[in-house]
Amino acid sequence: MAQEGEYFNIGSIVSCTTCYNQKLQGEVLAFDVESKMLAIKSSAASGKHNVHDVRMVNLNYCSEVKVVKESDDPPPALPNLSLQKLNNRLNASKEEKRKRINYIGIGVSDEAQKVFNSIVKTLAESRWEGKNIIVMEEVTIRPPYGVDDCQGKQGSQVLNHVRKIIQKHVADEAQRDQRKSMSPSTVTSLKS
C-alpha cells in the first residue's frame, strides 16, 4: 500500500497484489496521491498487438505494491487540448442523449417498443407521436405495429425498408419464442 507522501513516476513498472490476491503488473500512466489511485497499462488480455489494458487500482485495497523498474525519464509533455472540440463532443453527446430519451414510447406495449428499437437501429430519424411510430417523416406505423400497419407513399423506398425491418423483427421474435418454448429435454433429444 502507498505510504503517506509516496508517489510513482510515470513510466515506472509496478507490481500490485490486490485484496483478492490478484497480481497486476504494468506501466504507470498516472497516480493520484490523495485518493491513492494508480492507473497502469499492461499487455491486452485479448493478446492483440498495439492494444493495451488500462486498470485503475485503488492502493488502499492492495496488500503489496512493488516498483519493479523505476523510470528516470521525465514524463511526456501533455498534449494540447482543443476546448472547442471538447465542447463540440459534449454538445453532440448531450444531443444524442436527448434523442435517445425520445426513443422511449409513453404508454406503449413492450412489443411496440421492441419494434421501435428494431427500426431505430437502422433508421435513426424515428420518433414516437403518441402511440404511432414516425419514420423519417415519411412512414407512420400504427398499433399493433405489423407490416400491414405501415402507411406511407406507395413505392417509397423508406416504406419498403420499414416493412422489411418489421418482417425481420417478427421472424426473429417468433424464432426466440420457439427456442424458449423448447424444454431442455426436447433440446437434448433433438441433439441425439
C-alpha positions as CSV (number, residue, x, y, z in Angstrom):
1,M,0.0,0.0,0.0
2,A,1.3,3.5,-0.8
3,Q,2.5,5.2,2.3
4,E,2.0,8.9,3.1
5,G,4.0,11.1,0.7
6,E,4.8,8.1,-1.6
7,Y,4.4,8.5,-5.3
8,F,5.1,6.6,-8.5
9,N,6.9,8.1,-11.5
10,I,5.1,7.9,-14.9
11,G,6.7,5.2,-16.9
12,S,7.8,3.1,-14.0
13,I,6.8,-0.6,-13.9
14,V,4.9,-1.6,-10.8
15,S,3.5,-4.9,-9.4
16,C,0.5,-4.9,-7.1
17,T,-1.3,-7.6,-5.2
18,T,-5.0,-6.8,-4.6
19,C,-7.1,-7.7,-1.6
20,Y,-8.5,-10.5,-3.9
21,N,-4.9,-11.9,-4.2
22,Q,-4.9,-10.9,-7.9
23,K,-1.4,-9.9,-9.1
24,L,-1.3,-6.9,-11.5
25,Q,1.8,-5.5,-13.2
26,G,2.1,-2.7,-15.6
27,E,3.5,0.7,-16.6
28,V,2.4,3.7,-14.5
29,L,0.2,6.1,-16.5
30,A,-1.0,8.2,-13.7
31,F,-1.0,8.3,-9.9
32,D,-3.2,10.4,-7.6
33,V,-1.6,10.8,-4.1
34,E,-4.8,11.9,-2.4
35,S,-7.1,9.1,-3.5
36,K,-4.2,6.6,-3.8
37,M,-5.5,5.7,-7.3
38,L,-2.9,4.2,-9.7
39,A,-3.5,3.8,-13.4
40,I,-1.4,1.1,-15.0
41,K,-1.1,-0.1,-18.6
42,S,-0.3,-3.7,-19.4
43,S,-0.5,-6.0,-22.4
44,A,-4.0,-6.7,-23.6
45,A,-5.7,-9.8,-22.2
46,S,-7.1,-10.5,-25.7
47,G,-3.5,-10.9,-26.9
48,K,-3.9,-8.3,-29.7
49,H,-0.9,-6.3,-30.6
50,N,-0.9,-2.5,-30.4
51,V,-3.7,-2.7,-27.8
52,H,-3.4,-2.4,-24.0
53,D,-5.4,-2.9,-20.9
54,V,-5.6,0.1,-18.6
55,R,-6.5,-0.6,-15.0
56,M,-7.4,1.8,-12.2
57,V,-6.1,0.3,-8.9
58,N,-7.1,1.7,-5.5
59,L,-3.9,1.2,-3.5
60,N,-6.0,1.2,-0.3
61,Y,-7.1,-2.3,-1.3
62,C,-3.7,-3.7,-2.2
63,S,-1.7,-5.8,0.2
64,E,1.6,-5.3,-1.6
65,V,2.9,-2.8,-4.1
66,K,6.5,-3.1,-5.6
67,V,8.3,-0.9,-8.0
68,V,9.8,-3.4,-10.5
69,K,11.6,-0.8,-12.6
70,E,11.9,2.9,-11.8
71,S,11.6,5.3,-14.6
72,D,14.1,8.2,-14.7
73,D,12.7,9.7,-17.8
74,P,10.8,12.9,-17.4
75,P,7.0,12.4,-18.0
76,P,6.0,13.2,-21.6
77,A,4.5,16.6,-22.3
78,L,0.8,16.8,-22.1
79,P,-0.9,17.2,-25.5
80,N,-2.7,20.4,-26.2
81,L,-6.4,20.2,-25.8
82,S,-8.9,21.9,-28.1
83,L,-11.6,23.2,-25.9
84,Q,-13.7,23.8,-29.0
85,K,-13.5,20.1,-30.0
86,L,-14.3,19.0,-26.4
87,N,-17.3,21.3,-26.2
88,N,-18.5,20.0,-29.6
89,R,-18.2,16.4,-28.4
90,L,-20.0,17.3,-25.2
91,N,-22.8,19.0,-27.1
92,A,-23.1,16.1,-29.6
93,S,-23.3,13.7,-26.7
94,K,-26.0,15.7,-24.9
95,E,-28.0,15.9,-28.2
96,E,-27.7,12.1,-28.6
97,K,-28.9,11.5,-25.1
98,R,-31.9,13.9,-25.7
99,K,-32.6,12.0,-28.9
100,R,-32.5,8.6,-27.0
101,I,-34.9,9.9,-24.4
102,N,-37.4,10.5,-27.2
103,Y,-36.9,6.9,-28.3
104,I,-38.9,5.7,-25.4
105,G,-42.6,5.3,-26.1
106,I,-45.1,6.5,-23.4
107,G,-47.9,4.2,-22.7
108,V,-47.0,1.7,-25.4
109,S,-46.6,-2.1,-25.1
110,D,-43.3,-3.9,-24.7
111,E,-43.7,-5.3,-28.2
112,A,-44.3,-1.8,-29.6
113,Q,-41.1,-0.6,-28.0
114,K,-39.2,-3.7,-29.4
115,V,-40.5,-2.8,-32.9
116,F,-39.4,0.8,-32.5
117,N,-35.9,-0.3,-31.2
118,S,-35.5,-2.6,-34.3
119,I,-36.4,0.3,-36.6
120,V,-34.2,2.9,-34.9
121,K,-31.1,0.7,-35.2
122,T,-31.2,1.3,-39.0
123,L,-33.3,4.5,-39.3
124,A,-32.3,6.9,-36.5
125,E,-34.7,9.5,-37.8
126,S,-37.6,7.8,-36.0
127,R,-39.8,9.1,-33.2
128,W,-42.9,8.5,-31.3
129,E,-46.0,10.6,-31.9
130,G,-48.5,9.4,-29.3
131,K,-48.8,5.6,-29.9
132,N,-47.7,5.9,-33.6
133,I,-44.1,5.5,-34.8
134,I,-43.0,8.1,-37.4
135,V,-40.0,7.2,-39.5
136,M,-38.2,9.9,-41.5
137,E,-41.4,11.9,-41.6
138,E,-42.5,9.6,-44.5
139,V,-43.9,6.5,-42.8
140,T,-46.4,6.1,-40.0
141,I,-46.8,2.8,-38.1
142,R,-50.0,2.4,-36.1
143,P,-50.8,-0.2,-33.5
144,P,-50.4,-3.2,-33.5
145,Y,-47.2,-2.3,-35.4
146,G,-47.3,-5.1,-38.0
147,V,-46.3,-4.9,-41.7
148,D,-49.9,-4.0,-42.7
149,D,-49.9,-1.2,-40.2
150,C,-47.3,0.8,-42.1
151,Q,-48.6,3.8,-44.0
152,G,-46.7,6.0,-46.4
153,K,-46.3,6.8,-50.1
154,Q,-46.7,3.6,-52.1
155,G,-43.5,2.5,-53.7
156,S,-41.4,4.6,-51.3
157,Q,-38.0,3.1,-50.5
158,V,-38.4,4.1,-46.9
159,L,-41.8,2.4,-46.6
160,N,-40.4,-0.8,-48.2
161,H,-37.4,-0.7,-45.9
162,V,-39.5,-0.3,-42.8
163,R,-41.7,-3.2,-43.8
164,K,-38.6,-5.4,-44.3
165,I,-37.4,-4.4,-40.8
166,I,-40.7,-5.3,-39.3
167,Q,-40.9,-8.6,-41.1
168,K,-37.4,-9.5,-39.9
169,H,-38.3,-8.4,-36.3
170,V,-41.4,-10.6,-36.4
171,A,-39.4,-13.5,-37.7
172,D,-36.7,-13.0,-35.1
173,E,-39.2,-12.8,-32.2
174,A,-41.0,-16.0,-33.4
175,Q,-37.7,-17.8,-33.5
176,R,-36.9,-16.6,-30.0
177,D,-40.3,-17.7,-28.7
178,Q,-39.8,-21.1,-30.4
179,R,-36.4,-21.5,-28.7
180,K,-37.9,-20.5,-25.3
181,S,-40.7,-22.9,-25.6
182,M,-38.4,-25.9,-26.2
183,S,-37.7,-27.6,-23.0
184,P,-34.2,-28.8,-22.1
185,S,-35.3,-32.4,-22.6
186,T,-36.5,-31.6,-26.1
187,V,-33.3,-29.9,-27.0
188,T,-31.3,-32.9,-25.7
189,S,-33.4,-35.4,-27.7
190,L,-33.0,-33.2,-30.8
191,K,-29.2,-33.3,-30.5
192,S,-29.2,-37.1,-30.2
